[in-house]
C-alpha cells in the first residue's frame, strides 16, 4: 500500500480538494508515490477536534492488520479559534492560551500514536476585514468583522510557539502572505478562505517544508512500474521484479 499524508484542519483544509485547492495540488504532485488523505472540518476550532481524535485517525502500529503510520500530518487550525468573543461568531472563539494548549495536545496525540510521522503546523492566514464584512457567514447585527488581522496574528504567533516547543516545522502563513502586494484580494476570496493564488502559496510552502523533512519526489519510491520501465517486447517482465 502507498504511504499516506493526512491533511487535518478546518474549512481551509476541507476545501483544499476543490478546483485549484492546495490539497488537490498535493495529491497531484505526489501521484504514484503517496495517498493524500483529507480530514478537514469546516467551522471547527481546536477545542472540538480533541473530542474526536480517536475517530479521525486510525490506531497506531501495524499489529492486527492496522495501517502503517502516515508519512506526515499537516495541522491547520486557528482561523476559527481567533473569532472575537464579542462578535457574531463568538461560539467558535477559543482563548489564546487554550488554543496553544489544544495544539500541543493534538501534536502530543499524534506523536504518541505515530512516533515516526512528520508533523507540520500551519498558522492561520491573515484576515482581510473588509472581505469579512462583505461576506458574513451568519447574521451580523453589529456590522463589524468577526475576525481581525491583529487577532489572527496573535494566534499565528501562538502556533509558531507550539512548533518551537514541540520541535516540529511550521509554515508561518500569516506572515508569508502579507509579504505580497494586494494580498487581501489576491489570496483571499472572502477575507478568510483561499482563492487559487492563495491555495498555491500553501501548496508551495507545504511541498518545501516536506522536502526539508526528507519527503519529496526525489526520495519517495514510485508505486508499481512506470510505463517508461516496461519492455515493449516483454511487458510482463516488469511485474516479475
N, C-alpha and C positions, 0 to 999 in steps of 0.2 A: 504494500500500500504506500501511496505517496505520503510524505510528511505533511503536516498542516501548519498554517499560520492563522491564529484566531484574531479577529478584529472585535474588540469589546468596547462598547461606549453607548452614547445617547443617539439622538436623531442624526447627528452629523456622521455617525458611523452607520446607522440604519440606512440612510440614503446613499451610502457610498457605493452601492452596487447599481445605482441608476446610471443613465446615459452620461458618460464623461466622469463618473464618480471615481474617487481615489481607490476605493476597494475593487471596483471592476477593473481599473487600470492595473492594480497589483495582481489580480487573478490572470489578466492577460500577460503581464510581464513575466510571471512565474509559471506560465502554462508549460506542461510537460515536466515540471520539477516539483511544485508544491500545490496543494489544495488550499485556497484561501477561504476561510470559513467565517461567515458573518454572524456576529452576535451583538447587534445594535438594538437599542430600546429607546424609542422616541419619548422625550419628556423626562427621562429618568435622571435623578441626581445620584450622588454616591451613597446616599442612605439606603435607597431601595435595593440596589444590587446585592448588598450584604445579606439580604434575606433570602436570596435565590442563587447564590454562587454554586451550591451543590447541584442545582438543576441546570444551570447554564453550561457547566463544564463537566465532562465525564471524569470518572475516577482515575487516579494516577496509577502508574506501573503497567506491567504487561501480563501479570498473572491472571489466570482465569479468562484469558481471551480479551482482556482490556486493551485499549489502544496504546500505541506508542505515544510518549509525550510530544506535544507540538514543538516545532522549532522555535516559535515565537508567539507572543501575545501582545497586541497593542492595547493600551488602556487610555481611553479618550473621553474623560468626564470633566465636568466643571462648568459648562455653559449654563446649566440649569441650577446648579448649586449657587451660582453667582446672581440669580434673580434677587432683586432687592426685597427686603422683608416688609416694606410698607407700600408695595406696588401691586399690580393686578395678578402677578404670578407668584405671590408670596408663598403659596403652598409648595413650591418647588425649592424654595430657599433652604440652604444648609449653611450654618455659620462657618466662618473661615477655619477656625480651629478644628471643628468637627470634620469638615471637608478633608483637611490634611490627614486626620486620623483615619478617616474612612479609606482614603487612598492607600495609606500604609497597611491597613487591614487587607485590602484587596491584593496588594503586592505580596504580603506575607502569605496569604492563602495560596496564591499561585506558586510561590517559591517552595512552599511545603509540599504541594501536590506534585509539582514537576521541577525538581531542583536543577535540571539541565536546560530548562526552557529559558530563552531570552525574553525579557520583559521590557517593553518600550512604552514610556509615558508620553502623552501628547497634551500640551496645555490647551485650555480653551482658546478659541480665536479672539481677535479683537472684536469690538462691537461698534457698529455704525448706528448711533442713537436715532438719527433721522430715519433710517430704514426701519427701525423697530416701531417708531411712531406711525409710519405709513403702512406697515404690515403687522398689526397686532394679531395674536392668536386667539385671544379671548377678549371679552368686553373690558374696555379700558376707560372707565369714567373719569379718572384723573387726567387723562390725556398726557401722561408722562411715560417715558420709556421704562419698561420693567427691568431692563438691564442697562448698565452703563459701561463704557470702556474702562473707566477707572476701576470699577469693581472687578471686571474681568481680568485686569492686570494684577490685582491683588491675588486672585485665585491662581493665576498663571505662576506668580512667584511662589505660592504655596506648593504647587505641583512640582516646580523645579527643586524646591527644598526637599520634597519627598524623594525625588530621584537621587538627589545628593546623599541623603541619609541611607537610602536603600542600595546605593552603589549600582544604579542602573541608568541607561541612557534616557534622554528626554528631548523632545522636539519643542522648542520654545516658539510655538506658532503665533502667539500674541505679539512677540517682538518681530519675528520674521516677516509677517505680512505687512506690518507698518513701515517696513523699510522701502516699500514700493509706493510710487505716487498714485493717488486716487484709489488707494486700496479699498476704501469703503464701498465703492460701486464696482471696482474691478474684480474683487474676490468674493463679495457677499451679495446674494440676491435679495435678501430681506433684512439686512442688518445683522444677521447671525449665520444663516445657512450658506453653504458654499455654492458659488456658480462654477462653471467649468474651469475657469482660470484659478479659482481658489482651490478646487479639487486637485489641480495639477501641482500646486505648491505642496500640499500634503503628500501626494504621491511621491514627488521628488525627494522630499525630506525623509519619508519612511524608507525608501529604497536606499538612500545614502546612509541612514542610521543602521539598517540591517546589514549593509555591506561592511560597515565598521565592526559589526559583531561576527563577521565571517560568513554571512548568509547572502550569497549573490549568485547570479547565473554562472559565474566562473567557478564557483565552489560546489554547487549543488548538482548531483547526478541527474541525468535526464531519464524519464520513465519510458522504458522499452526502446527498441532500436529506432533511430531516426531513418527517414527514407533514404538519406544520403549514404547510410551504412548498410543498406540492403543490396546484396549482389543481384543484379538484374538477371543473371543466368541461373542463379540458385537462391531465390528469395527466402526460402525457409531456413537456410543455413544460419541466418542472423538470429533466429529464435531458438537455436540449439545451444547457444553460448551461455 
